[in-house]
Amino acid sequence: MSLGSTLTAVAFWLGTLLPVVYIPVVIAGLDSLARLTLFVGLLGLNVVALALGRDYPETRSREVSVSTSRSETDDPTGSR
């Protein structure tokens, strides 16, 4: 797994799971500047994570096909 695909995977899952953190922040209320800043910061982080992780399923399937094709060519006897 390359660094780029690792970053894509981490960003994808962060973007997917980060909205769970919104729940306690919203329930606690956005009545102070600190909580509002936290909420806006979480939203911004979520947008960045979703943008960086948008190609995750594509990079994952590409790696699987590359590793499959490598294992097929690595077998010198041709037996499978």
For each residue, the residues with C-beta under 8 A, 3 or more apart:
1: 5 6 9 63
2: 5 6
3: 6 7
4: 7 8 59
5: 1 2 8 9 59 60 63
6: 1 2 3 9 10
7: 3 4 10 11 52
8: 4 5 11 12 52 53 55 56 59
9: 1 5 6 12 13 53 56 59 60
10: 6 7 13 14 53
11: 7 8 14 15 48 49 50 51 52 53 56
12: 8 9 15 16 49 50 52 53 54 56
13: 9 10 16 17 53
14: 10 11 17 18 45 46 49 53
15: 11 12 18 46 49 50 52 53
16: 12 13 19 53
17: 13 14 20
18: 14 15 21 22 42 45 46 49
19: 16 22 23 46
20: 17 23
21: 18 24 25 42
22: 18 19 25 26 39 42
23: 19 20 26 27
24: 21 27 28
25: 21 22 28 30 35 38 39 42
26: 22 23 29 30 39
27: 23 24
28: 24 25 35
29: 26 35
30: 25 26 35 36 39
31: 35
32: 35 36
33: 36 37
34: 37 38
35: 25 28 29 30 31 32 38 39
36: 30 32 33 39 40
37: 33 34 40 41
38: 25 34 35 41 42
39: 22 25 26 30 35 36 42 43
40: 36 37 43 44
41: 37 38 44 45
42: 18 21 22 25 38 39 45 46
43: 39 40 46 47
44: 40 41 47 48
45: 14 18 41 42 48 49
46: 14 15 18 19 42 43 49 50
47: 43 44 50 51
48: 11 44 45 51 52
49: 11 12 14 15 18 45 46 52 53
50: 11 12 15 46 47 53 54
51: 11 47 48 54
52: 7 8 11 12 15 48 49
53: 8 9 10 11 12 13 14 15 16 49 50 56
54: 12 50 51
55: 8 58 59
56: 8 9 11 12 53 59 60
57: 60 61
58: 55 61 62
59: 4 5 8 9 55 56 62 63
60: 5 9 56 57 63 64
61: 57 58 64 65
62: 58 59 65 66
63: 1 5 59 60 66 67
64: 60 61 67 68
65: 61 62 68 69
66: 62 63 69 70
67: 63 64 70 71
68: 64 65 71 72
69: 65 66 72 73
70: 66 67 73 74
71: 67 68 74 75
72: 68 69 75 80
73: 69 70
74: 70 71
75: 71 72 78 79 80
76:
77:
78: 75
79: 75
80: 72 75
